[in-house]
Amino acid sequence: MFKSRLLLSLIALSVSFCVSLLMTRDFSRSLISGAVTLFASLVGASVVEGQYRQALNARSQELTGHIRSLQRKRSEAYEALVMMTQERDRISNSLNSLQTQLRNLQIQSGNLWQQKEELSWNVTSPQASPANQIFALQTKLQELEQKEAELNKSLSATLSAKQRAELGLKTTQAQLNQFQAQLAEQQSQKAEVTKEVNALLTQRQQLETQLAVLEPKVKDLETYRLELSHFVESAEPKRQQVESTSKSLQGAIGNLQSQISTLQTELSQLEQQIRDRRQQKELLDLELLTMRRELEPDAESQALSEPASEWHDFLNRLPQSELEALSAIVTQPNPNAILKQIAEMTLTMPELLIDSINEKAIETIGDFVIDPTPNSSAPVVAPEYLEIVKKLLQQP
């Protein structure tokens, strides 16, 4: 955080200094403007950090309240879980007791069936007693049948209670699983909130440390600002003097700019005249070349026979740069790049190199060596002089 604040301050100082220097052309005033901007940026960064710290404190309090609410919910869920566990145990005990009662009822029912069979056997046996005994046995049999009906009713009620208990147990188990899932989710939320609170506390400690480091620097900057204000007050007369000097310089600059514009106008006129003269020269050179070709049809055969002294004179007049240019035109299919390099080395242009070679050729041999009107974009030697130029360039 401190490094980012320092970087922001340096950027603000540099931008303010450069902009003020470009606008006012005053180094001291630009430096003062940059220092004021530096102080303002540091104060603004401190205010923003204070607001950020307050927001962090508010967020920390909010998270603390959320943690407390989660803890309350956790305790409530735990209590509900304990109650559900107790209810499940109670239902299990009730189910066990019902199962015991069911087994007892089944045993009693078996005993009754056994007694009924014995009574039926006694009634049908040949050793039966008189009618009073038969009546007593029938009465006892009816009582046993009544007890059997009561036992069957009790057994069906017990089975219904068992089914209800099993259904309640299943419902309780589902609610218990749901409470356990909610408890696990709340525990994970609590862990995340605790982690976020720890991170916020760490950031708060870092901000407090940075604030403690920045407070003396802010005081130093305030002192420096006061010194700068005194310096600005003392430098105000010098600034006025510099502004008056700047105004006079601006007037002189305006005069110079008007003179420069006049000179540029004259230069453009001279360039136009040069272009017109060059076009006239090219037209005259073209006419002269046409006339020479008409008057001397055998120039090529004469030139190929043996180089005359004027050709040696022509090569002797060429400087090294023009010789290299002529050699490049003869040997290279596209000599434009080499001509450009040679022109840059001699501080001229390729067209001027070609014009100089042709001028020396006119003075010595009376004709152009390089065709002034080539069909391609690259310059070429006139076809009637190509072989003789090659021979001359091959000679030491």
C-alpha positions as CSV (number, residue, x, y, z in Angstrom):
1,M,0.0,0.0,0.0
2,F,2.8,2.4,0.9
3,K,4.7,1.6,-2.4
4,S,1.5,2.3,-4.4
5,R,1.0,5.6,-2.6
6,L,4.6,6.6,-3.2
7,L,4.3,5.6,-6.9
8,L,1.1,7.7,-7.2
9,S,2.8,10.7,-5.6
10,L,5.8,10.4,-8.0
11,I,3.5,10.1,-11.0
12,A,1.5,13.2,-9.9
13,L,4.7,15.2,-9.3
14,S,6.2,14.2,-12.7
15,V,3.0,15.0,-14.6
16,S,2.4,18.3,-12.8
17,F,6.0,19.4,-13.3
18,C,6.1,18.5,-17.0
19,V,2.7,20.1,-17.8
20,S,3.6,23.3,-15.9
21,L,7.0,23.4,-17.5
22,L,5.5,23.0,-21.0
23,M,2.9,25.7,-20.3
24,T,5.0,28.3,-18.4
25,R,8.6,27.5,-19.4
26,D,9.5,28.3,-15.8
27,F,11.5,25.7,-13.9
28,S,11.0,27.1,-10.4
29,R,7.3,27.6,-10.9
30,S,7.0,24.1,-12.3
31,L,8.9,22.7,-9.4
32,I,6.6,24.5,-6.9
33,S,3.5,23.3,-8.8
34,G,4.8,19.7,-8.7
35,A,5.5,19.9,-5.0
36,V,2.0,21.3,-4.3
37,T,0.5,18.4,-6.4
38,L,2.7,15.9,-4.5
39,F,1.3,17.2,-1.2
40,A,-2.3,17.2,-2.4
41,S,-1.9,13.6,-3.7
42,L,-0.5,12.4,-0.4
43,V,-3.3,14.1,1.6
44,G,-5.9,12.7,-0.8
45,A,-4.4,9.2,-0.5
46,S,-4.4,9.6,3.4
47,V,-8.1,10.6,3.3
48,V,-9.0,7.7,1.0
49,E,-7.1,5.3,3.3
50,G,-9.0,6.7,6.3
51,Q,-12.3,6.1,4.5
52,Y,-11.2,2.6,3.5
53,R,-10.2,1.8,7.0
54,Q,-13.6,3.0,8.3
55,A,-15.3,0.8,5.7
56,L,-13.1,-2.1,6.8
57,N,-14.1,-1.5,10.5
58,A,-17.8,-1.4,9.5
59,R,-17.4,-4.6,7.5
60,S,-15.6,-6.2,10.4
61,Q,-18.4,-5.2,12.8
62,E,-21.0,-6.5,10.3
63,L,-19.1,-9.8,10.0
64,T,-18.8,-10.1,13.8
65,G,-22.6,-9.7,14.1
66,H,-23.1,-12.3,11.4
67,I,-20.8,-14.7,13.3
68,R,-22.8,-14.2,16.4
69,S,-26.0,-14.8,14.6
70,L,-24.5,-18.0,13.1
71,Q,-23.4,-19.1,16.6
72,R,-26.9,-18.5,17.9
73,K,-28.3,-20.5,15.0
74,R,-25.7,-23.2,15.7
75,S,-26.7,-23.4,19.3
76,E,-30.4,-23.6,18.4
77,A,-29.7,-26.3,15.8
78,Y,-27.7,-28.2,18.4
79,E,-30.5,-28.0,20.9
80,A,-33.0,-29.1,18.3
81,L,-30.6,-32.0,17.4
82,V,-30.4,-33.0,21.0
83,M,-34.2,-32.9,21.3
84,M,-34.6,-34.9,18.1
85,T,-32.1,-37.4,19.4
86,Q,-33.9,-37.8,22.6
87,E,-37.2,-38.1,20.7
88,R,-35.7,-40.8,18.6
89,D,-34.4,-42.7,21.6
90,R,-37.9,-42.4,23.2
91,I,-39.6,-43.7,20.1
92,S,-37.0,-46.5,19.9
93,N,-37.7,-47.5,23.5
94,S,-41.4,-47.3,22.8
95,L,-41.0,-49.5,19.7
96,N,-39.0,-52.0,21.7
97,S,-41.7,-52.1,24.4
98,L,-44.4,-52.5,21.8
99,Q,-42.4,-55.4,20.2
100,T,-42.1,-57.0,23.6
101,Q,-45.8,-56.6,24.2
102,L,-46.5,-58.1,20.8
103,R,-44.4,-61.1,21.5
104,N,-46.2,-61.6,24.9
105,L,-49.6,-61.3,23.1
106,Q,-48.4,-63.8,20.5
107,I,-47.4,-66.2,23.3
108,Q,-50.8,-65.7,25.1
109,S,-52.6,-66.2,21.8
110,G,-50.7,-69.5,21.3
111,N,-51.6,-70.6,24.8
112,L,-55.3,-69.7,24.2
113,W,-55.3,-71.7,21.0
114,Q,-53.7,-74.6,22.8
115,Q,-56.4,-74.4,25.6
116,K,-59.1,-74.2,23.0
117,E,-57.9,-77.3,21.2
118,E,-57.7,-79.1,24.6
119,L,-61.2,-78.2,25.5
120,S,-62.5,-79.2,22.0
121,W,-60.7,-82.5,22.5
122,N,-62.2,-83.0,26.0
123,V,-65.7,-82.2,24.6
124,T,-65.4,-84.7,21.8
125,S,-63.6,-87.4,23.8
126,P,-65.7,-90.5,24.9
127,Q,-64.8,-90.0,28.5
128,A,-66.7,-86.7,28.7
129,S,-68.4,-85.8,31.9
130,P,-72.1,-85.1,32.2
131,A,-74.0,-82.1,30.8
132,N,-73.1,-79.7,33.5
133,Q,-69.4,-80.3,32.7
134,I,-70.2,-79.7,29.0
135,F,-71.9,-76.5,29.8
136,A,-69.0,-75.3,31.9
137,L,-66.6,-76.2,29.2
138,Q,-68.6,-74.4,26.6
139,T,-68.7,-71.3,28.9
140,K,-65.0,-71.5,29.3
141,L,-64.6,-71.9,25.6
142,Q,-66.7,-68.8,25.0
143,E,-64.6,-66.9,27.5
144,L,-61.4,-68.1,25.8
145,E,-62.8,-67.0,22.4
146,Q,-63.7,-63.6,23.9
147,K,-60.2,-63.3,25.3
148,E,-58.8,-64.3,21.9
149,A,-60.8,-61.6,20.2
150,E,-59.6,-59.1,22.7
151,L,-56.0,-60.3,22.2
152,N,-56.5,-60.0,18.4
153,K,-57.8,-56.4,18.8
154,S,-54.9,-55.6,21.2
155,L,-52.5,-57.1,18.7
156,S,-53.9,-55.1,15.8
157,A,-53.7,-51.9,17.9
158,T,-50.1,-52.8,18.8
159,L,-49.2,-53.3,15.2
160,S,-50.8,-49.9,14.2
161,A,-48.9,-48.3,17.1
162,K,-45.7,-50.0,15.8
163,Q,-46.3,-48.7,12.3
164,R,-46.9,-45.2,13.6
165,A,-43.8,-45.4,15.7
166,E,-41.7,-46.6,12.7
167,L,-43.2,-43.8,10.6
168,G,-42.4,-41.2,13.3
169,L,-38.9,-42.7,13.6
170,K,-38.3,-42.3,9.9
171,T,-39.6,-38.7,9.9
172,T,-37.4,-37.9,12.9
173,Q,-34.4,-39.5,11.2
174,A,-35.0,-37.3,8.1
175,Q,-35.3,-34.2,10.2
176,L,-32.2,-35.2,12.0
177,N,-30.3,-35.5,8.7
178,Q,-31.6,-32.2,7.6
179,F,-30.5,-30.5,10.8
180,Q,-27.0,-32.1,10.5
181,A,-26.7,-30.8,6.9
182,Q,-27.7,-27.3,8.0
183,L,-25.3,-27.5,10.9
184,A,-22.4,-28.5,8.5
185,E,-23.3,-25.6,6.2
186,Q,-23.4,-23.2,9.0
187,Q,-20.0,-24.4,10.2
188,S,-18.5,-23.9,6.7
189,Q,-20.0,-20.4,6.6
190,K,-18.6,-19.7,10.0
191,A,-15.1,-20.8,8.9
192,E,-15.3,-18.6,5.8
193,V,-16.5,-15.6,7.9
194,T,-13.7,-16.2,10.4
195,K,-11.1,-16.3,7.6
196,E,-12.5,-13.1,6.2
197,V,-12.4,-11.4,9.6
198,N,-8.8,-12.5,10.1
199,A,-7.9,-11.1,6.7
200,L,-9.6,-7.8,7.6
201,L,-7.9,-7.6,10.9
202,T,-4.5,-8.2,9.2
203,Q,-5.3,-5.4,6.7
204,R,-6.4,-3.1,9.6
205,Q,-3.1,-3.7,11.3
206,Q,-1.2,-3.0,8.1
207,L,-3.2,0.2,7.6
208,E,-2.5,1.3,11.1
209,T,1.2,0.6,10.6
210,Q,1.3,2.6,7.4
211,L,-0.7,5.4,8.9
212,A,1.8,5.6,11.8
213,V,4.6,5.8,9.1
214,L,2.7,8.4,7.1
215,E,1.8,10.8,9.9
216,P,5.4,12.2,10.4
217,K,5.8,12.4,6.6
218,V,2.6,14.4,6.3
219,K,3.9,16.8,9.0
220,D,7.2,17.1,7.1
221,L,5.2,17.8,3.9
222,E,3.2,20.5,5.6
223,T,6.4,22.1,6.7
224,Y,7.7,21.8,3.2
225,R,4.5,23.3,1.9
226,L,4.9,26.4,4.1
227,E,8.5,26.8,3.0
228,L,7.3,26.5,-0.6
229,S,4.6,29.1,-0.1
230,H,7.3,31.5,1.4
231,F,9.5,30.7,-1.6
232,V,6.6,31.4,-4.0
233,E,6.0,34.8,-2.3
234,S,9.7,35.7,-2.6
235,A,9.8,34.4,-6.2
236,E,6.8,36.4,-7.4
237,P,8.8,39.5,-8.5
238,K,11.2,37.3,-10.4
239,R,8.2,35.6,-12.1
240,Q,6.8,39.0,-13.2
241,Q,10.2,39.9,-14.6
242,V,10.4,36.6,-16.4
243,E,6.9,37.1,-17.8
244,S,7.9,40.6,-19.1
245,T,11.0,39.1,-20.7
246,S,8.9,36.2,-22.1
247,K,6.5,38.7,-23.7
248,S,9.4,40.5,-25.4
249,L,10.8,37.1,-26.5
250,Q,7.4,36.2,-27.8
251,G,7.3,39.4,-29.9
252,A,10.7,38.6,-31.3
253,I,9.6,35.0,-32.0
254,G,6.6,36.4,-33.8
255,N,8.9,38.5,-36.0
256,L,11.1,35.5,-36.7
257,Q,8.1,33.4,-37.6
258,S,6.9,36.0,-40.0
259,Q,10.4,36.1,-41.6
260,I,10.5,32.3,-41.7
261,S,7.1,32.2,-43.4
262,T,8.4,34.8,-46.0
263,L,11.5,32.7,-46.6
264,Q,9.4,29.6,-46.9
265,T,7.3,31.3,-49.6
266,E,10.4,32.3,-51.5
267,L,11.9,28.8,-51.1
268,S,8.7,27.3,-52.5
269,Q,8.9,29.7,-55.5
270,L,12.5,28.8,-56.1
271,E,11.7,25.1,-55.9
272,Q,9.0,25.6,-58.4
273,Q,11.4,27.4,-60.7
274,I,14.0,24.6,-60.3
275,R,11.4,22.0,-61.2
276,D,10.4,24.0,-64.3
277,R,14.0,24.4,-65.3
278,R,14.6,20.7,-64.8
279,Q,11.6,19.8,-67.0
280,Q,12.9,22.2,-69.7
281,K,16.3,20.6,-69.4
282,E,14.9,17.1,-69.7
283,L,12.9,18.1,-72.8
284,L,16.0,19.7,-74.3
285,D,18.1,16.6,-73.4
286,L,15.5,14.3,-75.0
287,E,15.5,16.4,-78.2
288,L,19.3,16.4,-78.3
289,L,19.4,12.7,-77.8
290,T,16.9,12.1,-80.6
291,M,18.8,14.4,-83.0
292,R,22.1,12.6,-82.2
293,R,20.6,9.2,-82.8
294,E,19.2,10.4,-86.1
295,L,22.6,12.0,-87.2
296,E,24.8,9.2,-85.9
297,P,23.2,5.8,-86.5
298,D,26.5,4.0,-86.3
299,A,27.5,5.3,-82.8
300,E,27.0,1.9,-81.3
301,S,29.3,0.1,-83.7
302,Q,31.9,2.8,-83.5
303,A,31.8,2.7,-79.7
304,L,32.1,-1.1,-79.6
305,S,35.2,-1.1,-81.8
306,E,37.6,0.6,-79.4
307,P,37.0,3.0,-76.5
308,A,38.1,6.5,-77.7
309,S,40.1,9.0,-75.6
310,E,36.9,10.9,-74.8
311,W,35.5,7.8,-73.0
312,H,38.7,7.7,-70.8
313,D,38.3,11.4,-70.2
314,F,34.7,10.8,-69.2
315,L,35.7,8.1,-66.7
316,N,38.5,10.2,-65.3
317,R,36.1,13.0,-64.6
318,L,33.8,10.8,-62.6
319,P,34.4,10.8,-58.8
320,Q,34.4,7.5,-56.9
321,S,30.7,7.8,-55.8
322,E,29.5,8.4,-59.4
323,L,31.8,5.5,-60.6
324,E,30.1,3.2,-58.0
325,A,26.7,4.4,-59.1
326,L,27.5,3.8,-62.8
327,S,28.8,0.3,-62.0
328,A,25.6,-0.5,-60.0
329,I,23.4,0.6,-62.9
330,V,25.4,-1.6,-65.3
331,T,25.7,-4.7,-63.1
332,Q,22.5,-4.7,-61.0
333,P,19.0,-5.4,-62.4
334,N,17.5,-3.0,-59.8
335,P,20.2,-0.6,-58.6
336,N,17.8,1.8,-56.7
337,A,18.8,0.6,-53.2
338,I,22.5,0.9,-54.0
339,L,22.0,4.4,-55.6
340,K,20.1,5.5,-52.5
341,Q,22.9,4.3,-50.2
342,I,25.5,6.1,-52.3
343,A,23.4,9.3,-52.3
344,E,23.0,9.2,-48.6
345,M,26.8,8.8,-48.1
346,T,27.5,11.8,-50.4
347,L,24.6,13.9,-49.0
348,T,22.7,14.1,-52.3
349,M,19.9,12.4,-54.2
350,P,20.0,9.5,-56.7
351,E,18.5,11.8,-59.5
352,L,21.3,14.3,-58.9
353,L,23.9,11.6,-59.2
354,I,22.4,10.5,-62.6
355,D,22.2,14.1,-63.8
356,S,25.9,14.7,-62.9
357,I,27.0,11.6,-64.8
358,N,25.0,12.6,-67.9
359,E,26.4,16.2,-67.7
360,K,30.0,14.9,-67.7
361,A,29.0,12.5,-70.6
362,I,27.7,15.5,-72.6
363,E,30.8,17.5,-71.9
364,T,33.2,14.6,-73.0
365,I,31.4,12.3,-75.5
366,G,28.6,14.6,-76.4
367,D,25.7,12.3,-75.5
368,F,23.8,10.8,-72.5
369,V,25.2,7.6,-71.0
370,I,22.2,6.9,-68.8
371,D,18.9,6.9,-70.6
372,P,16.9,9.9,-69.2
373,T,13.6,8.3,-70.2
374,P,13.8,4.6,-69.2
375,N,10.8,2.3,-69.7
376,S,11.2,0.8,-66.2
377,S,11.4,2.4,-62.8
378,A,15.2,1.7,-62.5
379,P,17.8,3.8,-64.4
380,V,19.6,2.0,-67.3
381,V,22.5,2.7,-69.6
382,A,21.7,3.6,-73.1
383,P,21.7,0.4,-75.2
384,E,24.2,1.8,-77.7
385,Y,26.8,2.5,-75.0
386,L,26.2,-0.5,-72.7
387,E,29.0,-2.7,-74.0
388,I,31.6,0.0,-74.1
389,V,30.7,1.1,-70.5
390,K,31.1,-2.5,-69.4
391,K,34.6,-2.7,-71.0
392,L,35.7,0.6,-69.5
393,L,34.5,-0.4,-66.0
394,Q,36.4,-3.8,-66.3
395,Q,39.6,-2.1,-67.2
396,P,41.9,-1.4,-64.3
